Amino acid sequence: MVNTEAAVVIDNSVPSTVPASVAAAAVAVAVELEANKTTELMLTNLKQQSILDFDKGDPTMYEAYWKSIGDDFKITISASKALSYFANPKSFCWFMLPKLEREIRNLHNYVGNAVVEGRHIVVGNGSSQLIQAALYALAEPLDPSSPISVVSAAPFYSCYPQIADYMRSGLFKWGGDAHAYVDHDDQPYIEMVTSPNNPDGELRGPVVNKTNGMLVHDLAYYWPQYTAITKPADHDIMLFTASKCTGHAGSRIGWAIVKDSHVAKLMVKFLEISTIGVSKEAQLRAISILEMISTNSCPTNFFKSPTSLLDTYAWMKARKGINLEEVMKEENIRVRGGRTFGFPSNYARLSILGRDNDFDQFLKRLPSIFKRLAHSKCCSSPAYEL
Protein backbone atom coordinates (compact mmCIF):
# COMPACT_ATOMS: atom_id res chain seq x y z
CA MET A 1 0.00 0.00 0.00
CA VAL A 2 1.39 3.42 -0.98
CA ASN A 3 2.00 5.91 1.83
CA THR A 4 0.14 9.11 0.86
CA GLU A 5 1.65 11.29 3.62
CA ALA A 6 4.85 11.88 1.61
CA ALA A 7 2.79 12.85 -1.39
CA VAL A 8 0.81 15.35 0.68
CA VAL A 9 3.98 16.96 2.06
CA ILE A 10 5.41 17.37 -1.45
CA ASP A 11 2.12 18.73 -2.72
CA ASN A 12 1.84 21.34 0.05
CA SER A 13 5.45 22.47 -0.38
CA VAL A 14 5.04 23.29 -4.08
CA PRO A 15 4.58 27.09 -4.64
CA SER A 16 1.21 28.12 -6.06
CA THR A 17 2.93 29.75 -9.00
CA VAL A 18 4.26 26.38 -10.18
CA PRO A 19 2.09 24.85 -12.92
CA ALA A 20 -0.28 22.10 -11.84
CA SER A 21 1.42 19.60 -14.19
CA VAL A 22 4.77 20.09 -12.44
CA ALA A 23 3.16 19.65 -9.04
CA ALA A 24 1.47 16.46 -10.20
CA ALA A 25 4.79 15.14 -11.48
CA ALA A 26 6.43 15.86 -8.11
CA VAL A 27 3.65 13.94 -6.36
CA ALA A 28 4.09 10.99 -8.76
CA VAL A 29 7.83 10.92 -8.07
CA ALA A 30 7.20 10.89 -4.33
CA VAL A 31 4.69 8.06 -4.64
CA GLU A 32 7.12 6.02 -6.76
CA LEU A 33 9.96 6.58 -4.28
CA GLU A 34 7.76 5.43 -1.41
CA ALA A 35 6.65 2.35 -3.37
CA ASN A 36 10.28 1.49 -4.09
CA LYS A 37 11.13 1.80 -0.40
CA THR A 38 8.26 -0.54 0.49
CA THR A 39 9.39 -3.09 -2.12
CA GLU A 40 12.99 -2.92 -0.93
CA LEU A 41 11.85 -3.46 2.66
CA MET A 42 9.82 -6.50 1.67
CA LEU A 43 12.72 -7.96 -0.29
CA THR A 44 15.09 -7.34 2.62
CA ASN A 45 12.74 -9.13 5.02
CA LEU A 46 12.43 -12.04 2.59
CA LYS A 47 16.21 -12.33 2.25
CA GLN A 48 16.63 -12.26 6.02
CA GLN A 49 14.23 -15.20 6.29
CA SER A 50 16.33 -18.29 5.70
CA ILE A 51 15.34 -20.74 2.98
CA LEU A 52 14.04 -24.02 4.41
CA ASP A 53 14.71 -27.02 2.18
CA PHE A 54 11.99 -29.64 2.65
CA ASP A 55 12.42 -30.96 -0.88
CA LYS A 56 15.12 -33.60 -0.56
CA GLY A 57 14.82 -36.61 1.74
CA ASP A 58 18.19 -36.02 3.41
CA PRO A 59 18.05 -37.91 6.75
CA THR A 60 19.97 -35.42 8.91
CA MET A 61 17.46 -35.92 11.73
CA TYR A 62 19.68 -38.86 12.81
CA GLU A 63 22.67 -36.56 13.30
CA ALA A 64 21.90 -35.79 16.96
CA TYR A 65 21.68 -39.49 17.84
CA TRP A 66 24.98 -40.41 16.22
CA LYS A 67 26.68 -37.39 17.79
CA SER A 68 25.55 -38.70 21.17
CA ILE A 69 27.35 -41.97 20.39
CA GLY A 70 30.60 -40.03 19.95
CA ASP A 71 33.77 -41.79 18.80
CA ASP A 72 33.09 -45.12 20.51
CA PHE A 73 32.60 -46.74 17.11
CA LYS A 74 35.16 -44.79 15.14
CA ILE A 75 36.49 -46.54 12.03
CA THR A 76 40.16 -46.33 11.04
CA ILE A 77 41.31 -47.81 7.75
CA SER A 78 45.02 -48.27 7.09
CA ALA A 79 46.51 -47.30 3.73
CA SER A 80 47.36 -50.94 2.99
CA LYS A 81 43.84 -52.26 3.58
CA ALA A 82 41.13 -52.96 0.97
CA LEU A 83 43.23 -52.34 -2.13
CA SER A 84 41.83 -55.13 -4.28
CA TYR A 85 38.68 -54.94 -6.40
CA PHE A 86 37.70 -58.30 -4.94
CA ALA A 87 36.20 -58.91 -1.52
CA ASN A 88 35.05 -62.51 -1.92
CA PRO A 89 36.05 -64.03 -5.29
CA LYS A 90 34.18 -67.27 -4.57
CA SER A 91 30.85 -65.47 -4.13
CA PHE A 92 28.56 -64.40 -7.00
CA CYS A 93 28.59 -60.89 -5.40
CA TRP A 94 32.38 -60.84 -5.51
CA PHE A 95 32.77 -57.22 -4.36
CA MET A 96 30.70 -57.62 -1.16
CA LEU A 97 32.62 -58.13 2.08
CA PRO A 98 31.45 -61.39 3.71
CA LYS A 99 30.99 -59.67 7.07
CA LEU A 100 28.64 -57.11 5.51
CA GLU A 101 26.43 -59.89 4.21
CA ARG A 102 26.36 -61.45 7.69
CA GLU A 103 25.47 -58.14 9.35
CA ILE A 104 22.67 -57.46 6.85
CA ARG A 105 21.18 -60.87 7.64
CA ASN A 106 21.66 -60.31 11.38
CA LEU A 107 19.95 -56.93 11.22
CA HIS A 108 16.85 -58.25 9.43
CA ASN A 109 16.59 -61.18 11.82
CA TYR A 110 16.90 -58.77 14.74
CA VAL A 111 14.20 -56.42 13.41
CA GLY A 112 12.01 -59.11 11.83
CA ASN A 113 11.13 -57.05 8.77
CA ALA A 114 12.33 -59.33 5.96
CA VAL A 115 12.92 -63.01 5.24
CA VAL A 116 16.63 -63.62 4.57
CA GLU A 117 16.96 -67.39 4.93
CA GLY A 118 17.57 -69.01 1.56
CA ARG A 119 17.82 -65.60 -0.10
CA HIS A 120 20.67 -63.93 -1.97
CA ILE A 121 22.08 -60.56 -0.83
CA VAL A 122 23.28 -58.01 -3.41
CA VAL A 123 24.96 -54.83 -2.17
CA GLY A 124 24.79 -51.66 -4.23
CA ASN A 125 25.55 -47.93 -4.20
CA GLY A 126 22.29 -46.95 -2.56
CA SER A 127 18.85 -48.19 -3.58
CA SER A 128 18.70 -46.01 -6.71
CA GLN A 129 21.39 -48.10 -8.38
CA LEU A 130 19.74 -51.29 -7.16
CA ILE A 131 16.44 -50.24 -8.76
CA GLN A 132 18.22 -49.95 -12.10
CA ALA A 133 19.95 -53.27 -11.50
CA ALA A 134 16.62 -54.97 -10.72
CA LEU A 135 14.96 -53.53 -13.83
CA TYR A 136 17.86 -54.72 -15.95
CA ALA A 137 17.85 -58.20 -14.37
CA LEU A 138 14.13 -58.69 -14.96
CA ALA A 139 13.99 -57.29 -18.50
CA GLU A 140 17.27 -58.55 -20.03
CA PRO A 141 16.38 -62.28 -20.23
CA LEU A 142 13.14 -61.45 -22.08
CA ASP A 143 15.04 -59.65 -24.87
CA PRO A 144 11.96 -57.50 -25.58
CA SER A 145 11.31 -56.11 -29.05
CA SER A 146 10.22 -52.86 -27.37
CA PRO A 147 10.96 -51.50 -23.88
CA ILE A 148 8.98 -53.09 -21.02
CA SER A 149 6.74 -50.67 -19.11
CA VAL A 150 7.73 -49.83 -15.53
CA VAL A 151 4.74 -48.64 -13.50
CA SER A 152 3.94 -47.62 -9.93
CA ALA A 153 0.72 -46.49 -8.26
CA ALA A 154 0.38 -42.71 -7.90
CA PRO A 155 1.41 -40.96 -5.81
CA PHE A 156 4.64 -42.76 -6.62
CA TYR A 157 8.24 -42.05 -5.62
CA SER A 158 9.23 -39.04 -7.72
CA CYS A 159 12.53 -40.54 -8.95
CA TYR A 160 11.04 -43.68 -10.53
CA PRO A 161 10.34 -41.97 -13.91
CA GLN A 162 13.88 -40.56 -14.02
CA ILE A 163 15.48 -43.87 -13.07
CA ALA A 164 13.49 -45.79 -15.70
CA ASP A 165 14.05 -43.31 -18.53
CA TYR A 166 17.46 -41.78 -17.82
CA MET A 167 19.50 -44.20 -19.95
CA ARG A 168 16.84 -44.45 -22.69
CA SER A 169 17.21 -48.20 -22.44
CA GLY A 170 15.84 -50.55 -25.05
CA LEU A 171 14.92 -52.93 -22.21
CA PHE A 172 12.52 -50.83 -20.13
CA LYS A 173 10.82 -47.44 -19.97
CA TRP A 174 8.59 -45.50 -17.57
CA GLY A 175 4.94 -46.48 -18.04
CA GLY A 176 3.28 -44.15 -15.53
CA ASP A 177 0.59 -44.68 -12.90
CA ALA A 178 -0.12 -48.36 -12.24
CA HIS A 179 -3.81 -47.51 -11.72
CA ALA A 180 -3.99 -46.35 -15.35
CA TYR A 181 -1.87 -49.13 -16.85
CA VAL A 182 -3.45 -50.84 -19.83
CA ASP A 183 -2.29 -54.38 -20.58
CA HIS A 184 -1.68 -54.70 -24.32
CA ASP A 185 -1.68 -58.30 -25.61
CA ASP A 186 -0.38 -59.74 -22.37
CA GLN A 187 2.90 -57.84 -22.66
CA PRO A 188 5.24 -58.13 -19.64
CA TYR A 189 5.50 -55.21 -17.25
CA ILE A 190 7.38 -54.36 -14.04
CA GLU A 191 5.56 -52.79 -11.09
CA MET A 192 7.42 -50.91 -8.38
CA VAL A 193 5.67 -51.44 -5.04
CA THR A 194 6.77 -48.96 -2.37
CA SER A 195 5.70 -49.78 1.18
CA PRO A 196 5.51 -47.68 3.30
CA ASN A 197 4.94 -45.41 0.36
CA ASN A 198 6.91 -42.27 -0.42
CA PRO A 199 5.29 -39.67 -0.28
CA ASP A 200 2.12 -40.54 1.68
CA GLY A 201 3.36 -43.31 4.00
CA GLU A 202 0.66 -45.86 3.08
CA LEU A 203 1.34 -49.59 3.30
CA ARG A 204 0.88 -50.99 -0.18
CA GLY A 205 0.63 -54.07 -2.33
CA PRO A 206 0.65 -54.49 -6.12
CA VAL A 207 -2.10 -52.79 -8.13
CA VAL A 208 -2.04 -54.28 -11.63
CA ASN A 209 -2.01 -57.96 -10.57
CA LYS A 210 -1.54 -59.60 -13.98
CA THR A 211 0.13 -62.96 -14.53
CA ASN A 212 2.67 -61.41 -16.91
CA GLY A 213 3.82 -58.87 -14.32
CA MET A 214 7.07 -58.74 -12.38
CA LEU A 215 7.36 -57.00 -9.01
CA VAL A 216 10.10 -55.04 -7.27
CA HIS A 217 9.34 -54.15 -3.65
CA ASP A 218 11.01 -50.94 -2.48
CA LEU A 219 11.02 -51.30 1.31
CA ALA A 220 13.32 -48.40 2.16
CA TYR A 221 10.99 -47.29 4.98
CA TYR A 222 9.97 -50.70 6.33
CA TRP A 223 11.78 -50.13 9.62
CA PRO A 224 10.42 -49.71 13.18
CA GLN A 225 11.01 -45.94 13.32
CA TYR A 226 8.63 -45.40 10.40
CA THR A 227 5.95 -48.05 10.74
CA ALA A 228 4.86 -51.05 12.79
CA ILE A 229 6.65 -54.24 11.71
CA THR A 230 3.81 -56.77 11.63
CA LYS A 231 5.60 -59.59 9.81
CA PRO A 232 8.75 -60.28 7.79
CA ALA A 233 8.32 -59.17 4.18
CA ASP A 234 8.68 -62.08 1.77
CA HIS A 235 8.90 -61.00 -1.89
CA ASP A 236 10.97 -61.89 -4.93
CA ILE A 237 13.05 -58.69 -4.88
CA MET A 238 13.21 -56.46 -1.79
CA LEU A 239 15.26 -53.26 -1.68
CA PHE A 240 16.64 -51.56 1.44
CA THR A 241 19.06 -48.70 2.04
CA ALA A 242 21.27 -47.49 4.88
CA SER A 243 20.21 -43.90 4.24
CA LYS A 244 16.69 -44.54 5.56
CA CYS A 245 17.60 -47.35 7.96
CA THR A 246 20.39 -45.61 9.90
CA GLY A 247 20.61 -42.14 8.34
CA HIS A 248 24.00 -42.75 6.70
CA ALA A 249 22.99 -41.49 3.26
CA GLY A 250 26.52 -40.31 2.47
CA SER A 251 27.90 -43.85 2.63
CA ARG A 252 25.80 -44.84 -0.43
CA ILE A 253 25.08 -48.36 0.76
CA GLY A 254 21.94 -50.25 -0.18
CA TRP A 255 21.12 -53.91 -0.54
CA ALA A 256 18.66 -56.21 -2.26
CA ILE A 257 17.26 -59.46 -0.91
CA VAL A 258 16.56 -61.67 -3.91
CA LYS A 259 14.90 -65.09 -4.22
CA ASP A 260 16.04 -66.13 -7.69
CA SER A 261 19.77 -66.77 -8.10
CA HIS A 262 19.75 -65.89 -11.80
CA VAL A 263 18.12 -62.52 -11.11
CA ALA A 264 20.65 -61.86 -8.34
CA LYS A 265 23.56 -62.67 -10.68
CA LEU A 266 22.22 -60.34 -13.38
CA MET A 267 21.90 -57.55 -10.79
CA VAL A 268 25.53 -58.11 -9.86
CA LYS A 269 26.44 -57.98 -13.55
CA PHE A 270 24.78 -54.56 -13.84
CA LEU A 271 26.69 -53.30 -10.79
CA GLU A 272 29.93 -54.71 -12.16
CA ILE A 273 29.53 -52.93 -15.50
CA SER A 274 28.30 -49.61 -14.08
CA THR A 275 30.63 -49.09 -11.09
CA ILE A 276 32.78 -52.24 -10.74
CA GLY A 277 31.18 -52.95 -7.40
CA VAL A 278 30.84 -50.93 -4.20
CA SER A 279 33.44 -49.04 -2.17
CA LYS A 280 35.00 -51.20 0.57
CA GLU A 281 35.38 -48.14 2.80
CA ALA A 282 31.62 -47.62 2.66
CA GLN A 283 31.06 -51.32 3.35
CA LEU A 284 33.38 -51.26 6.37
CA ARG A 285 31.50 -48.32 7.83
CA ALA A 286 28.18 -50.04 7.20
CA ILE A 287 29.45 -53.20 8.92
CA SER A 288 30.29 -51.26 12.07
CA ILE A 289 26.96 -49.41 12.14
CA LEU A 290 24.76 -52.43 11.40
CA GLU A 291 26.60 -54.61 13.91
CA MET A 292 26.18 -51.93 16.55
CA ILE A 293 22.43 -51.82 15.97
CA SER A 294 21.75 -55.57 15.62
CA THR A 295 23.71 -56.40 18.78
CA ASN A 296 22.13 -53.42 20.60
CA SER A 297 25.61 -52.16 21.51
CA CYS A 298 24.46 -48.53 21.48
CA PRO A 299 23.88 -46.78 24.83
CA THR A 300 20.22 -46.59 23.84
CA ASN A 301 18.20 -48.76 21.45
CA PHE A 302 18.54 -47.11 18.05
CA PHE A 303 15.04 -47.92 16.86
CA LYS A 304 13.50 -46.56 20.05
CA SER A 305 15.55 -43.38 20.28
CA PRO A 306 13.50 -40.14 20.38
CA THR A 307 15.35 -38.70 17.38
CA SER A 308 14.24 -41.53 15.13
CA LEU A 309 10.56 -41.63 16.14
CA LEU A 310 9.24 -39.16 13.59
CA ASP A 311 6.97 -39.28 10.56
CA THR A 312 9.05 -39.26 7.41
CA TYR A 313 7.05 -36.98 5.12
CA ALA A 314 4.06 -34.66 5.23
CA TRP A 315 1.79 -35.11 2.21
CA MET A 316 -0.06 -31.82 1.93
CA LYS A 317 -3.12 -30.99 -0.13
CA ALA A 318 -4.47 -27.52 -0.95
CA ARG A 319 -7.59 -26.49 -2.82
CA LYS A 320 -7.81 -27.25 -6.52
CA GLY A 321 -6.25 -24.50 -8.56
CA ILE A 322 -3.53 -23.75 -6.01
CA ASN A 323 0.06 -24.53 -6.93
CA LEU A 324 1.23 -25.60 -3.50
CA GLU A 325 4.90 -25.71 -4.45
CA GLU A 326 4.73 -22.07 -5.59
CA VAL A 327 2.89 -21.00 -2.42
CA MET A 328 5.62 -22.59 -0.31
CA LYS A 329 8.29 -20.92 -2.43
CA GLU A 330 6.74 -17.54 -1.57
CA GLU A 331 7.31 -18.44 2.08
CA ASN A 332 10.97 -19.34 1.34
CA ILE A 333 10.25 -23.06 1.74
CA ARG A 334 11.30 -25.60 -0.85
CA VAL A 335 9.01 -28.60 -1.26
CA ARG A 336 8.43 -31.18 -3.99
CA GLY A 337 5.28 -30.53 -6.00
CA GLY A 338 2.57 -33.11 -6.59
CA ARG A 339 3.19 -33.44 -10.33
CA THR A 340 6.51 -35.20 -9.76
CA PHE A 341 4.56 -37.90 -7.88
CA GLY A 342 1.92 -38.27 -10.60
CA PHE A 343 -0.58 -36.07 -8.72
CA PRO A 344 -2.03 -32.56 -9.31
CA SER A 345 -0.08 -29.41 -8.42
CA ASN A 346 -2.27 -28.70 -5.37
CA TYR A 347 -0.38 -31.51 -3.62
CA ALA A 348 3.16 -31.32 -2.27
CA ARG A 349 5.53 -33.45 -0.23
CA LEU A 350 7.41 -31.96 2.69
CA SER A 351 10.44 -33.98 3.73
CA ILE A 352 10.77 -33.75 7.51
CA LEU A 353 13.87 -35.90 7.79
CA GLY A 354 16.01 -32.86 8.52
CA ARG A 355 17.40 -31.26 11.65
CA ASP A 356 15.17 -30.18 14.55
CA ASN A 357 15.93 -26.49 14.03
CA ASP A 358 14.62 -26.59 10.45
CA PHE A 359 11.40 -28.21 11.62
CA ASP A 360 11.00 -25.63 14.40
CA GLN A 361 11.41 -22.83 11.84
CA PHE A 362 8.80 -24.49 9.64
CA LEU A 363 6.30 -24.61 12.52
CA LYS A 364 6.79 -20.87 13.08
CA ARG A 365 5.91 -20.20 9.45
CA LEU A 366 2.81 -22.38 9.41
CA PRO A 367 0.37 -19.58 10.44
CA SER A 368 1.60 -17.45 7.54
CA ILE A 369 1.30 -20.39 5.13
CA PHE A 370 -2.24 -21.22 6.26
CA LYS A 371 -3.23 -17.57 6.03
CA ARG A 372 -1.88 -17.37 2.49
CA LEU A 373 -3.75 -20.55 1.49
CA ALA A 374 -6.98 -19.42 3.13
CA HIS A 375 -6.97 -16.17 1.11
CA SER A 376 -6.16 -17.82 -2.20
CA LYS A 377 -8.84 -17.03 -4.77
CA CYS A 378 -9.92 -20.52 -5.73
CA CYS A 379 -12.98 -22.67 -5.48
CA SER A 380 -14.64 -23.35 -2.13
CA SER A 381 -13.66 -26.28 0.16
CA PRO A 382 -11.01 -26.49 2.89
CA ALA A 383 -7.86 -24.57 1.97
CA TYR A 384 -5.49 -27.36 2.98
CA GLU A 385 -5.16 -30.85 4.42
CA LEU A 386 -2.20 -32.58 6.01
C-alpha positions as a printed Julia matrix, in Angstrom:
386×3 Matrix{Float64}:
   0.0     0.0     0.0
   1.39    3.42   -0.98
   2.0     5.91    1.83
   0.14    9.11    0.86
   1.65   11.29    3.62
   4.85   11.88    1.61
   2.79   12.85   -1.39
   0.81   15.35    0.68
   3.98   16.96    2.06
   5.41   17.37   -1.45
   2.12   18.73   -2.72
   1.84   21.34    0.05
   5.45   22.47   -0.38
   5.04   23.29   -4.08
   4.58   27.09   -4.64
   1.21   28.12   -6.06
   2.93   29.75   -9.0
   4.26   26.38  -10.18
   2.09   24.85  -12.92
  -0.28   22.1   -11.84
   1.42   19.6   -14.19
   4.77   20.09  -12.44
   3.16   19.65   -9.04
   1.47   16.46  -10.2
   4.79   15.14  -11.48
   6.43   15.86   -8.11
   3.65   13.94   -6.36
   4.09   10.99   -8.76
   7.83   10.92   -8.07
   7.2    10.89   -4.33
   4.69    8.06   -4.64
   7.12    6.02   -6.76
   9.96    6.58   -4.28
   7.76    5.43   -1.41
   6.65    2.35   -3.37
  10.28    1.49   -4.09
  11.13    1.8    -0.4
   8.26   -0.54    0.49
   9.39   -3.09   -2.12
  12.99   -2.92   -0.93
  11.85   -3.46    2.66
   9.82   -6.5     1.67
  12.72   -7.96   -0.29
  15.09   -7.34    2.62
  12.74   -9.13    5.02
  12.43  -12.04    2.59
  16.21  -12.33    2.25
  16.63  -12.26    6.02
  14.23  -15.2     6.29
  16.33  -18.29    5.7
  15.34  -20.74    2.98
  14.04  -24.02    4.41
  14.71  -27.02    2.18
  11.99  -29.64    2.65
  12.42  -30.96   -0.88
  15.12  -33.6    -0.56
  14.82  -36.61    1.74
  18.19  -36.02    3.41
  18.05  -37.91    6.75
  19.97  -35.42    8.91
  17.46  -35.92   11.73
  19.68  -38.86   12.81
  22.67  -36.56   13.3
  21.9   -35.79   16.96
  21.68  -39.49   17.84
  24.98  -40.41   16.22
  26.68  -37.39   17.79
  25.55  -38.7    21.17
  27.35  -41.97   20.39
  30.6   -40.03   19.95
  33.77  -41.79   18.8
  33.09  -45.12   20.51
  32.6   -46.74   17.11
  35.16  -44.79   15.14
  36.49  -46.54   12.03
  40.16  -46.33   11.04
  41.31  -47.81    7.75
  45.02  -48.27    7.09
  46.51  -47.3     3.73
  47.36  -50.94    2.99
  43.84  -52.26    3.58
  41.13  -52.96    0.97
  43.23  -52.34   -2.13
  41.83  -55.13   -4.28
  38.68  -54.94   -6.4
  37.7   -58.3    -4.94
  36.2   -58.91   -1.52
  35.05  -62.51   -1.92
  36.05  -64.03   -5.29
  34.18  -67.27   -4.57
  30.85  -65.47   -4.13
  28.56  -64.4    -7.0
  28.59  -60.89   -5.4
  32.38  -60.84   -5.51
  32.77  -57.22   -4.36
  30.7   -57.62   -1.16
  32.62  -58.13    2.08
  31.45  -61.39    3.71
  30.99  -59.67    7.07
  28.64  -57.11    5.51
  26.43  -59.89    4.21
  26.36  -61.45    7.69
  25.47  -58.14    9.35
  22.67  -57.46    6.85
  21.18  -60.87    7.64
  21.66  -60.31   11.38
  19.95  -56.93   11.22
  16.85  -58.25    9.43
  16.59  -61.18   11.82
  16.9   -58.77   14.74
  14.2   -56.42   13.41
  12.01  -59.11   11.83
  11.13  -57.05    8.77
  12.33  -59.33    5.96
  12.92  -63.01    5.24
  16.63  -63.62    4.57
  16.96  -67.39    4.93
  17.57  -69.01    1.56
  17.82  -65.6    -0.1
  20.67  -63.93   -1.97
  22.08  -60.56   -0.83
  23.28  -58.01   -3.41
  24.96  -54.83   -2.17
  24.79  -51.66   -4.23
  25.55  -47.93   -4.2
  22.29  -46.95   -2.56
  18.85  -48.19   -3.58
  18.7   -46.01   -6.71
  21.39  -48.1    -8.38
  19.74  -51.29   -7.16
  16.44  -50.24   -8.76
  18.22  -49.95  -12.1
  19.95  -53.27  -11.5
  16.62  -54.97  -10.72
  14.96  -53.53  -13.83
  17.86  -54.72  -15.95
  17.85  -58.2   -14.37
  14.13  -58.69  -14.96
  13.99  -57.29  -18.5
  17.27  -58.55  -20.03
  16.38  -62.28  -20.23
  13.14  -61.45  -22.08
  15.04  -59.65  -24.87
  11.96  -57.5   -25.58
  11.31  -56.11  -29.05
  10.22  -52.86  -27.37
  10.96  -51.5   -23.88
   8.98  -53.09  -21.02
   6.74  -50.67  -19.11
   7.73  -49.83  -15.53
   4.74  -48.64  -13.5
   3.94  -47.62   -9.93
   0.72  -46.49   -8.26
   0.38  -42.71   -7.9
   1.41  -40.96   -5.81
   4.64  -42.76   -6.62
   8.24  -42.05   -5.62
   9.23  -39.04   -7.72
  12.53  -40.54   -8.95
  11.04  -43.68  -10.53
  10.34  -41.97  -13.91
  13.88  -40.56  -14.02
  15.48  -43.87  -13.07
  13.49  -45.79  -15.7
  14.05  -43.31  -18.53
  17.46  -41.78  -17.82
  19.5   -44.2   -19.95
  16.84  -44.45  -22.69
  17.21  -48.2   -22.44
  15.84  -50.55  -25.05
  14.92  -52.93  -22.21
  12.52  -50.83  -20.13
  10.82  -47.44  -19.97
   8.59  -45.5   -17.57
   4.94  -46.48  -18.04
   3.28  -44.15  -15.53
   0.59  -44.68  -12.9
  -0.12  -48.36  -12.24
  -3.81  -47.51  -11.72
  -3.99  -46.35  -15.35
  -1.87  -49.13  -16.85
  -3.45  -50.84  -19.83
  -2.29  -54.38  -20.58
  -1.68  -54.7   -24.32
  -1.68  -58.3   -25.61
  -0.38  -59.74  -22.37
   2.9   -57.84  -22.66
   5.24  -58.13  -19.64
   5.5   -55.21  -17.25
   7.38  -54.36  -14.04
   5.56  -52.79  -11.09
   7.42  -50.91   -8.38
   5.67  -51.44   -5.04
   6.77  -48.96   -2.37
   5.7   -49.78    1.18
   5.51  -47.68    3.3
   4.94  -45.41    0.36
   6.91  -42.27   -0.42
   5.29  -39.67   -0.28
   2.12  -40.54    1.68
   3.36  -43.31    4.0
   0.66  -45.86    3.08
   1.34  -49.59    3.3
   0.88  -50.99   -0.18
   0.63  -54.07   -2.33
   0.65  -54.49   -6.12
  -2.1   -52.79   -8.13
  -2.04  -54.28  -11.63
  -2.01  -57.96  -10.57
  -1.54  -59.6   -13.98
   0.13  -62.96  -14.53
   2.67  -61.41  -16.91
   3.82  -58.87  -14.32
   7.07  -58.74  -12.38
   7.36  -57.0    -9.01
  10.1   -55.04   -7.27
   9.34  -54.15   -3.65
  11.01  -50.94   -2.48
  11.02  -51.3     1.31
  13.32  -48.4     2.16
  10.99  -47.29    4.98
   9.97  -50.7     6.33
  11.78  -50.13    9.62
  10.42  -49.71   13.18
  11.01  -45.94   13.32
   8.63  -45.4    10.4
   5.95  -48.05   10.74
   4.86  -51.05   12.79
   6.65  -54.24   11.71
   3.81  -56.77   11.63
   5.6   -59.59    9.81
   8.75  -60.28    7.79
   8.32  -59.17    4.18
   8.68  -62.08    1.77
   8.9   -61.0    -1.89
  10.97  -61.89   -4.93
  13.05  -58.69   -4.88
  13.21  -56.46   -1.79
  15.26  -53.26   -1.68
  16.64  -51.56    1.44
  19.06  -48.7     2.04
  21.27  -47.49    4.88
  20.21  -43.9     4.24
  16.69  -44.54    5.56
  17.6   -47.35    7.96
  20.39  -45.61    9.9
  20.61  -42.14    8.34
  24.0   -42.75    6.7
  22.99  -41.49    3.26
  26.52  -40.31    2.47
  27.9   -43.85    2.63
  25.8   -44.84   -0.43
  25.08  -48.36    0.76
  21.94  -50.25   -0.18
  21.12  -53.91   -0.54
  18.66  -56.21   -2.26
  17.26  -59.46   -0.91
  16.56  -61.67   -3.91
  14.9   -65.09   -4.22
  16.04  -66.13   -7.69
  19.77  -66.77   -8.1
  19.75  -65.89  -11.8
  18.12  -62.52  -11.11
  20.65  -61.86   -8.34
  23.56  -62.67  -10.68
  22.22  -60.34  -13.38
  21.9   -57.55  -10.79
  25.53  -58.11   -9.86
  26.44  -57.98  -13.55
  24.78  -54.56  -13.84
  26.69  -53.3   -10.79
  29.93  -54.71  -12.16
  29.53  -52.93  -15.5
  28.3   -49.61  -14.08
  30.63  -49.09  -11.09
  32.78  -52.24  -10.74
  31.18  -52.95   -7.4
  30.84  -50.93   -4.2
  33.44  -49.04   -2.17
  35.0   -51.2     0.57
  35.38  -48.14    2.8
  31.62  -47.62    2.66
  31.06  -51.32    3.35
  33.38  -51.26    6.37
  31.5   -48.32    7.83
  28.18  -50.04    7.2
  29.45  -53.2     8.92
  30.29  -51.26   12.07
  26.96  -49.41   12.14
  24.76  -52.43   11.4
  26.6   -54.61   13.91
  26.18  -51.93   16.55
  22.43  -51.82   15.97
  21.75  -55.57   15.62
  23.71  -56.4    18.78
  22.13  -53.42   20.6
  25.61  -52.16   21.51
  24.46  -48.53   21.48
  23.88  -46.78   24.83
  20.22  -46.59   23.84
  18.2   -48.76   21.45
  18.54  -47.11   18.05
  15.04  -47.92   16.86
  13.5   -46.56   20.05
  15.55  -43.38   20.28
  13.5   -40.14   20.38
  15.35  -38.7    17.38
  14.24  -41.53   15.13
  10.56  -41.63   16.14
   9.24  -39.16   13.59
   6.97  -39.28   10.56
   9.05  -39.26    7.41
   7.05  -36.98    5.12
   4.06  -34.66    5.23
   1.79  -35.11    2.21
  -0.06  -31.82    1.93
  -3.12  -30.99   -0.13
  -4.47  -27.52   -0.95
  -7.59  -26.49   -2.82
  -7.81  -27.25   -6.52
  -6.25  -24.5    -8.56
  -3.53  -23.75   -6.01
   0.06  -24.53   -6.93
   1.23  -25.6    -3.5
   4.9   -25.71   -4.45
   4.73  -22.07   -5.59
   2.89  -21.0    -2.42
   5.62  -22.59   -0.31
   8.29  -20.92   -2.43
   6.74  -17.54   -1.57
   7.31  -18.44    2.08
  10.97  -19.34    1.34
  10.25  -23.06    1.74
  11.3   -25.6    -0.85
   9.01  -28.6    -1.26
   8.43  -31.18   -3.99
   5.28  -30.53   -6.0
   2.57  -33.11   -6.59
   3.19  -33.44  -10.33
   6.51  -35.2    -9.76
   4.56  -37.9    -7.88
   1.92  -38.27  -10.6
  -0.58  -36.07   -8.72
  -2.03  -32.56   -9.31
  -0.08  -29.41   -8.42
  -2.27  -28.7    -5.37
  -0.38  -31.51   -3.62
   3.16  -31.32   -2.27
   5.53  -33.45   -0.23
   7.41  -31.96    2.69
  10.44  -33.98    3.73
  10.77  -33.75    7.51
  13.87  -35.9     7.79
  16.01  -32.86    8.52
  17.4   -31.26   11.65
  15.17  -30.18   14.55
  15.93  -26.49   14.03
  14.62  -26.59   10.45
  11.4   -28.21   11.62
  11.0   -25.63   14.4
  11.41  -22.83   11.84
   8.8   -24.49    9.64
   6.3   -24.61   12.52
   6.79  -20.87   13.08
   5.91  -20.2     9.45
   2.81  -22.38    9.41
   0.37  -19.58   10.44
   1.6   -17.45    7.54
   1.3   -20.39    5.13
  -2.24  -21.22    6.26
  -3.23  -17.57    6.03
  -1.88  -17.37    2.49
  -3.75  -20.55    1.49
  -6.98  -19.42    3.13
  -6.97  -16.17    1.11
  -6.16  -17.82   -2.2
  -8.84  -17.03   -4.77
  -9.92  -20.52   -5.73
 -12.98  -22.67   -5.48
 -14.64  -23.35   -2.13
 -13.66  -26.28    0.16
 -11.01  -26.49    2.89
  -7.86  -24.57    1.97
  -5.49  -27.36    2.98
  -5.16  -30.85    4.42
  -2.2   -32.58    6.01
